[in-house]
Amino acid sequence: MNTIQPTETQLIETAQCGDVDSFNQLVLNYQDMMYRVSLRILNDESAADDATQNAMIQAFRNIKSFRGGSFRSWLARVTVNASYDEMRRWRRQSSVSFEQFNQDGEEIESAPWMVDLSAGPEERFDALELQDALQQCVKALNSEYRLVVVLVDVEGLSYEEVARVANIPVGTVKSRLARARGQLRKSLQSYGNLLPKTYRVNASLSLSM
């Protein structure tokens, strides 16, 4: 006999009543997204782990404040806030490099979730080089531009969802995203030999990661 799985709405309602199992089931659906958002903000695996864990704790403590709409975007906002809290904690402690490092202290050349394992060795190598170039360009953006690029182009949130996450008007999301993409297009031209012909000078860039 098949067991009927609870809907997300049902899980939220029971979690709001204090049911930890329901909350854990909800988080399982979004923990990868939360970690990716935090990692792109902090550029450090250990810090992203801490921020994600703190975001989960804050989400559980404040889930009663969720009043409907997109639970994903609500969690994204909690994650963004937790990530900025972690960044401020870093800055209070000491000056910290914002390069990406794994748990062994080695610098990350390319995030594992960006690698296309179905590609051949040469294609994979070229893709890794391009992804690394793109990461460096994204990292160079100011925090406001980087945030909208990550949420829209990486996580696939709508303009309206990003507006709620960042607490800014939809028009501001669109303008920041346009400027961020313009800066990325310009920055990527220095890696012209890695770019497909359609992405080189005088070609429009449709960012995808």
N, C-alpha and C positions, 0 to 999 in steps of 0.2 A: 504493500500500500504506500503510495507516494505521499510524502508529507508536504503540505502546502507551506511554502516559505512566506514569511511576513514581508509586506511591502516596506519600502523605505519610510513611508509616512507612519506605518505602524511601529517600526523600530524607533523612530524619533519620539513618538508619543510615549512608548514604554521607557525609553531612555530618559525622557523628561520627568518620569516618575521615579527615577533613581535606579533603573535596571542596568547594571554594568554590562551584562552579556549583550544586551541590545546595542548599547553604545559601542562595544568592541566590534560587533558585527558591522556597524555603520563605518567605523574607522577603517576596517579592513578594506572596504571598497575605495577609500580615498587616501590611504596612508602613502602610497607611492606619489600621488599628486602633491601631497603636503610636503614630502621630502624634497621633491624636485624644485618646488617653488622656493623652499628654504635654501637649498643648495645653490640656486642661481643668484640668490640675494647675498649669501654669505661666502660662497666659493670655498667652502671648507667642509669636508664630510663630518668631522667630529662636531663642529658647531651646528651643522644642519641637523644632525641626530639630536642634539640637545634641544634645539629650537623646535623640532618636530614633536619631541616628547612633551615639551612645555605647552605646545599648541594643543596637543591632545588633552592634557590636564585642564587647560583653560576652557577648552571646548566642553568637556564633561561638566565642569563647574558652572558654566554659563549656558548650557543647552536650553534651559528654560526660557532664555531670552530670545531664542529662535522663534520667529512668528510666521514661518511659512516662506514660500518662494524657493529659491535654489539653495539646497543644503550644501552643495559643492562650493558655491561662491561664498557662503557664510563661513565654511571651514577655511577657504582660501584667505579670507580676511583675517581670521584668527591666526592663521599661519604667518601671514605677512607681519602682523603686529608682534608675534612671538619672535620672528626673525630679526626685526628691528630692535627688540628688547635685547636679544643676544648680541647684536652688533654694538649696542651701547655698553653692554657689560664688558665686551672686549676692549672697547676704547677706554673705559675706566681703569681696567687692569693694566694695560700696556699697549704699545704700538704693535699691531699684529699684521703680518703679511696677508693679503687677501688672495693669494694664489690658492688653487685647489690642492688639497693633500688627502691621501687615503689614511687609513688607520695605522699604517706602518710608517707614516711620515714621508712617503714618497709623493712627489708632485704628480697630479693627474694630467695626462695629456689630452684625454678625451673622455667625456662621461660615458659609461657603459651603455646607458639607455639610448645613446645616439648612434651606436654602431649597427650597421646593417650586416648581420651575420650571413645573409644569403648571398652576398656579393662575393666575387672571386678575389684572390689575394691582391692583385694589382688595383682592382676597383676599390677594395676595402681600404687599402693604403691611401689611395687618393682621397677617398671619402673622409678618412680620419684626419688627413692634413687639412682638408677644407673645413671640417667640423671644428678642428682646433683653431683655425683662423677665425671662424665665425664666433667661437667662444671668446677669443681675445677681443674681437670687435664689440661683442655684447658687453663684456666686462668693462670696456672703456666708456660705455654710456654712463651718463649720470643716473643716479638711483631711480628717479622718477620715470625716465625713459626705459630703463632696463626692466622695471616692474611691469609696465604695460606690454612690452615685447614678450616677456616670459608668460604672462597670463593669457594674452591673445594668441600669439604665434606658437607657443610651445604647448600650453595647456588647453587651448581652444575655447576659452571663456568668451562669451559674447561681450560686446561693448557695454551693455547694460549691467552685466555681472561684474565686469572690471570696475565700472563706475561705483558700484556698491562696495566692492572690496577696497578700493583706494579712496573712497569717500570724495569723489570728484564728479563733475558733470560729464555726461556722455560726450559732449563736444570736446571737452578737455582730453578725454581718452583718445578720441580720434586724432586730435591735433598732435598729441604727444607721440602717438604711434606713427603718424606720418613723418614727423621729424626724426624719430628714432630710426625708422627704416631708411630715411634719406641719409642719415649719418652712417648707418651700416653699409649702405650701397657705396658711399664714398670711401669708407675705410677699407672695404673689401677689394677696391680696385688695386690696392698695393699687393694683393695676392692674386693678381690677374692670371697668372699661369695655372692656378688651381681652379679657376672658375670655368664653368661651361660657357661657350661662346655667347649664349643668350643673356648671360649675366654680366658681361664685360662692359666697358665704357659705352655710354649712350644707350644701354639696355636697362629696362626697369627690372628691379629685383623684387621677386615675390618671396619673402622670407619664409623658410620652413626649416624646422630643426627636428 
